[in-house]
Amino acid sequence: MDLMWIAIGVAALFLLNKLILAPFRKLVVNIAVGLLALYLINFYGYMIGLEAVPITIVTGIIIGILGLPGVVLVTLYYTMF
């Protein structure tokens, strides 16, 4: 009987990892890489005529969800408009 509860607990932890923690890790990695890229674009972008993009909660969410394409999208938005 105890072995069954251990198996159920291991299965629950596996599902918790797959359904909640793995996407959260991906989001954190996307935010970190995206903000680093955005910082580099802000630092060196003036050399090629790019506007500085403010690093805010909204840009962080966009970059976190979309990743590097989000950095390109936000940079183009602030450069064009």
Number of C-alpha atoms within 10 A of each C-alpha: 5 7 8 9 10 11 11 12 12 12 12 12 12 12 12 12 13 12 11 10 13 12 12 13 11 14 17 14 14 22 23 16 16 25 20 13 17 26 16 11 20 18 12 13 16 11 10 8 9 17 18 17 19 15 12 8 9 10 21 22 15 19 26 22 17 17 22 19 13 20 25 16 15 19 21 14 12 13 13 9 6
